[in-house]
Amino acid sequence: MTPDLIDGEDREQLRHEILRLRDQALGAEVQCQYLRDRVAELEDQVAERDARIAEWKDRVAERDTRIAERDTRIAERDAEILRLRVDLNRPAIIRLARRIARRPLPDA
């Protein structure tokens, strides 16, 4: 028989240390799983946020397109108004308008 190299008190201390380290390892595993779950939640939140950002970018692009189309229509109308003003300022039209304005109104 071989003599015990560790006496009873040392053996009990080692057993407690082993149990403490096992509990610590289990706690670390639980914490790791919690952190993995939390990372997955955060990744889902980021994906949702990215989807919302993409949706808003599309909305802004549509709005910008509508604004550009509206600005084009306004510029076309401004050019038409300018052409009408030029036409109205022509001497022949002015003379005709004056003649029409001097005519007596027909009796009703």
Buried (B, 14 or more C-beta within 10 A) or exposed (E): EEEEEEEEEEEEEEEEEEEEEEEEEEEEEEEEEEEEEEEEEEEEEEEEEEEEEEEEEEEEEEEEEEEEEEEEEEEEEEEEEEEEEEEEEEEEEEEEEEEEEEEEEEEE
